[in-house]
Amino acid sequence: MITMDDIVREGHPALREKAAELTFPLTKEEMILANDMMTFLKNSQDPELSEQYELRAGVGLAAPQLAISKRMIALLIPGEYEDDPPEIEEVMINPKIVSHSVEGVCLKEGEGCLSVDREVPGFVVRHSRITLTYQDVTGKSYKKRYKGYNAIVIQHEIDHLNGVMFYDHINEKEPFELDDQVSVIG
């Protein structure tokens, strides 16, 4: 079971490497990794299990955060209300943004990361809409569009696959300055 002890923190070299593409079929170890990453997200969002195992709640996890340089991300974005099914519950292999909007979007509260144990103030501007290609764990290919919060989370996780941290997107001189093409949500 993945715990917070397995997640590498900022400063670890794995977080700044470009992760390797995966080939199909996935190995047994890669299938286990995909399952373990999703299990971590589910456990981290469960109030009792997260307290028992001292997990920080997460909606996404990338393999490089476990010091595994492979292009795999797990996403578990809850539905709007408590009993709603998740908006996204998927492990994505080799995700790639193939197009995006000009308009930007950012979260009012900024972004956080399981690999960062400190508050980093500032707006993290992302594309408000993205089109993504990826495979699932069986190798089936998908092309889907995402917008708003879901697009933000996916871009955050894909950044991990490219050695980019969320705070790399914050304007150093004016962390809360935005142009007219950026919406603030959340």
Backbone hydrogen bonds in HBPLUS format (Angstrom, degrees):
<---DONOR---> <-ACCEPTOR-->    atom                        ^
c    i                          cat <-CA-CA->   ^        H-A-AA   ^      H-
h    n   atom  resd res      DA  || num        DHA   H-A  angle D-A-AA Bond
n    s   type  num  typ     dist DA aas  dist angle  dist       angle   num
A0006-ASP N   A0003-THR O   2.98 MM   3  5.51 152.2  2.06 113.2 121.1     1
A0007-ILE N   A0004-MET O   3.18 MM   3  5.31 149.1  2.28 102.8 111.7     2
A0008-VAL N   A0065-GLN O   2.75 MM  57  5.45 154.7  1.81 151.6 158.0     3
A0012-HIS N   A0009-ARG O   2.99 MM   3  5.97 154.5  2.06 148.5 154.6     4
A0010-GLU N   A0115-SER O   2.80 MM 105  5.77 141.1  1.95 172.1 160.7     5
A0015-LEU N   A0012-HIS O   3.11 MM   3  5.88 153.2  2.18 123.0 129.2     6
A0016-ARG N   A0013-PRO O   3.03 MM   3  5.49 164.8  2.05 116.7 121.6     7
A0019-ALA N   A0161-LEU O   2.75 MM 142  5.08 164.4  1.78 146.3 151.9     8
A0020-ALA N   A0069-SER O   3.10 MM  49  5.97 167.7  2.11 117.7 116.8     9
A0071-ARG N   A0020-ALA O   2.90 MM  51  5.78 141.8  2.05 163.8 155.1    10
A0031-MET N   A0027-THR O   2.98 MM   4  6.30 153.9  2.04 152.1 159.1    11
A0032-ILE N   A0028-LYS O   2.97 MM   4  6.24 156.7  2.02 149.0 155.4    12
A0033-LEU N   A0029-GLU O   2.88 MM   4  6.11 156.1  1.94 144.9 151.9    13
A0034-ALA N   A0030-GLU O   2.97 MM   4  6.20 162.2  2.00 147.4 151.1    14
A0035-ASN N   A0031-MET O   3.08 MM   4  6.32 162.7  2.11 148.2 152.4    15
A0036-ASP N   A0032-ILE O   2.79 MM   4  6.00 162.2  1.82 155.2 160.8    16
A0037-MET N   A0033-LEU O   2.84 MM   4  6.02 156.5  1.89 156.0 161.8    17
A0038-MET N   A0034-ALA O   3.19 MM   4  6.43 161.2  2.23 147.1 151.3    18
A0039-THR N   A0035-ASN O   2.91 MM   4  6.13 158.4  1.96 150.0 156.9    19
A0040-PHE N   A0036-ASP O   2.90 MM   4  6.12 153.3  1.97 145.3 152.1    20
A0041-LEU N   A0037-MET O   3.22 MM   4  6.56 160.7  2.26 146.2 149.9    21
A0042-LYS N   A0038-MET O   2.99 MM   4  6.31 163.3  2.02 154.6 159.0    22
A0043-ASN N   A0039-THR O   2.84 MM   4  6.03 168.3  1.85 156.3 159.7    23
A0044-SER N   A0040-PHE O   2.76 MM   4  5.92 156.0  1.82 153.5 160.9    24
A0045-GLN N   A0041-LEU O   3.12 MM   4  6.29 133.7  2.34 141.0 151.4    25
A0045-GLN N   A0042-LYS O   3.22 MM   3  5.32 136.6  2.42  97.9 109.4    26
A0046-ASP N   A0043-ASN O   3.15 MM   3  5.12 153.0  2.23 100.4 108.7    27
A0050-SER N   A0046-ASP O   2.79 MM   4  5.73 166.5  1.81 166.5 170.4    28
A0051-GLU N   A0047-PRO O   3.25 MM   4  6.22 150.6  2.34 133.0 140.1    29
A0052-GLN N   A0048-GLU O   2.90 MM   4  6.10 164.7  1.93 151.0 155.9    30
A0053-TYR N   A0049-LEU O   2.92 MM   4  6.00 163.9  1.94 152.8 155.8    31
A0054-GLU N   A0050-SER O   2.87 MM   4  5.40 105.0  2.44 127.1 141.5    32
A0055-LEU N   A0050-SER O   2.79 MM   5  4.59 154.7  1.85 132.3 140.6    33
A0054-GLU N   A0051-GLU O   3.30 MM   3  4.90 154.3  2.37  94.2 101.7    34
A0076-LEU N   A0059-VAL O   2.84 MM  17  4.96 169.0  1.86 139.1 141.6    35
A0061-LEU N   A0074-ALA O   2.94 MM  13  5.25 147.6  2.04 149.3 153.9    36
A0074-ALA N   A0061-LEU O   2.77 MM  13  5.25 161.6  1.80 157.2 163.7    37
A0065-GLN N   A0062-ALA O   2.84 MM   3  5.54 148.5  1.94 122.1 131.4    38
A0063-ALA N   A0072-MET O   2.94 MM   9  5.58 166.1  1.96 167.1 166.8    39
A0066-LEU N   A0063-ALA O   2.80 MM   3  5.36 160.9  1.83 120.9 127.6    40
A0068-ILE N   A0063-ALA O   3.16 MM   5  5.17 156.6  2.21 129.3 128.4    41
A0067-ALA N   A0064-PRO O   2.94 MM   3  4.70 156.0  2.00 107.6 108.2    42
A0070-LYS N   A0068-ILE O   2.86 MM   2  5.75 134.2  2.07 109.1  94.8    43
A0072-MET N   A0070-LYS O   2.92 MM   2  5.73 130.9  2.16 109.4  94.4    44
A0094-ASN N   A0071-ARG O   2.79 MM  23  5.00 167.0  1.80 155.2 154.1    45
A0073-ILE N   A0092-MET O   2.98 MM  19  5.33 161.7  2.01 151.8 157.8    46
A0092-MET N   A0073-ILE O   2.77 MM  19  5.33 154.4  1.84 156.2 164.1    47
A0075-LEU N   A0090-GLU O   2.86 MM  15  5.40 154.0  1.93 149.9 158.7    48
A0090-GLU N   A0075-LEU O   3.00 MM  15  5.40 150.2  2.09 143.4 152.9    49
A0077-ILE N   A0088-ILE O   2.79 MM  11  5.09 151.6  1.87 145.1 154.6    50
A0087-GLU N   A0077-ILE O   2.66 MM  10  5.45 136.2  1.85 153.6 168.4    51
A0088-ILE N   A0077-ILE O   3.39 MM  11  5.09 158.8  2.44 128.9 134.1    52
A0084-ASP N   A0081-TYR O   2.97 MM   3  5.31 154.8  2.03 114.3 122.5    53
A0093-ILE N   A0135-GLN O   2.78 MM  42  5.00 165.7  1.80 158.6 159.1    54
A0135-GLN N   A0093-ILE O   2.97 MM  42  5.00 163.9  2.00 145.6 150.3    55
A0096-LYS N   A0133-THR O   2.79 MM  37  5.31 146.8  1.90 157.3 164.9    56
A0133-THR N   A0096-LYS O   2.89 MM  37  5.31 160.8  1.92 150.7 156.5    57
A0098-VAL N   A0131-THR O   2.84 MM  33  5.72 151.9  1.92 148.3 157.4    58
A0131-THR N   A0099-SER O   2.85 MM  32  5.19 155.1  1.91 152.0 147.5    59
A0101-SER N   A0129-ARG O   2.92 MM  28  5.21 152.2  2.00 147.0 147.6    60
A0128-SER N   A0103-GLU O   2.99 MM  25  5.79 167.2  2.00 143.3 140.8    61
A0104-GLY N   A0181-GLN O   2.66 MM  77  5.86 166.5  1.68 152.4 156.5    62
A0183-SER N   A0104-GLY O   2.98 MM  79  6.27 159.2  2.03 131.5 131.4    63
A0105-VAL N   A0126-ARG O   2.81 MM  21  5.36 143.4  1.94 142.0 149.6    64
A0126-ARG N   A0105-VAL O   2.87 MM  21  5.36 166.2  1.89 155.1 159.8    65
A0106-CYS N   A0183-SER O   2.92 MM  77  6.43 139.5  2.08 157.0 169.0    66
A0185-ILE N   A0106-CYS O   2.86 MM  79  6.22 165.4  1.88 165.4 170.3    67
A0110-GLY N   A0107-LEU O   2.96 MM   3  5.04 160.6  2.00 108.9 114.7    68
A0108-LYS N   A0185-ILE O   2.77 MM  77  5.70 157.4  1.82 167.1 166.8    69
A0116-VAL N   A0113-CYS O   3.00 MM   3  5.19 164.8  2.03 111.3 115.6    70
A0123-PHE N   A0175-PRO O   2.80 MM  52  6.05 161.4  1.84 165.3 160.3    71
A0148-GLY N   A0128-SER O   2.95 MM  20  5.40 140.2  2.11 153.5 158.4    72
A0130-ILE N   A0146-TYR O   2.94 MM  16  5.45 162.0  1.97 153.1 157.9    73
A0146-TYR N   A0130-ILE O   2.92 MM  16  5.45 159.0  1.97 156.4 161.4    74
A0132-LEU N   A0144-LYS O   2.74 MM  12  5.35 169.2  1.75 164.9 167.7    75
A0144-LYS N   A0132-LEU O   2.87 MM  12  5.35 150.9  1.95 151.0 158.6    76
A0134-TYR N   A0142-TYR O   3.13 MM   8  5.46 149.3  2.23 139.4 144.1    77
A0142-TYR N   A0134-TYR O   2.81 MM   8  5.46 149.5  1.90 167.5 171.2    78
A0136-ASP N   A0140-LYS O   2.96 MM   4  5.56 146.4  2.08 145.9 155.8    79
A0139-GLY N   A0136-ASP O   2.97 MM   3  5.37 156.2  2.03 113.3 121.0    80
A0152-ILE N   A0148-GLY O   2.99 MM   4  6.33 152.4  2.07 151.5 160.3    81
A0153-VAL N   A0149-TYR O   2.97 MM   4  6.30 164.6  1.99 160.4 162.5    82
A0154-ILE N   A0150-ASN O   3.07 MM   4  6.27 166.1  2.09 150.0 153.8    83
A0155-GLN N   A0151-ALA O   2.97 MM   4  6.12 162.9  2.00 148.7 153.5    84
A0156-HIS N   A0152-ILE O   2.94 MM   4  6.18 154.0  2.01 151.2 158.7    85
A0157-GLU N   A0153-VAL O   3.04 MM   4  6.36 159.9  2.08 152.9 157.1    86
A0158-ILE N   A0154-ILE O   2.88 MM   4  6.13 162.6  1.91 155.3 160.5    87
A0159-ASP N   A0155-GLN O   2.92 MM   4  6.02 150.8  2.00 142.8 150.7    88
A0160-HIS N   A0157-GLU O   3.04 MM   3  5.21 121.8  2.39  97.5 111.5    89
A0161-LEU N   A0158-ILE O   2.90 MM   3  5.10 126.5  2.19 101.7 116.2    90
A0162-ASN N   A0159-ASP O   2.87 MM   3  5.09 145.1  2.00 105.4 116.7    91
A0164-VAL N   A0159-ASP O   2.91 MM   5  4.84 170.2  1.92 139.9 136.9    92
A0163-GLY N   A0160-HIS O   3.36 MM   3  5.17 170.0  2.37 101.9 103.3    93
A0168-ASP N   A0165-MET O   2.96 MM   3  5.52 158.9  2.00 117.6 124.6    94
A0169-HIS N   A0166-PHE O   3.09 MM   3  5.86 164.9  2.11 120.6 125.0    95
A0170-ILE N   A0167-TYR O   3.23 MM   3  5.22 160.5  2.27 101.8 107.7    96
A0177-GLU N   A0174-GLU O   3.09 MM   3  5.33 164.5  2.12 123.5 121.5    97
A0182-VAL N   A0179-ASP O   3.30 MM   3  5.96 149.5  2.40 125.4 124.9    98
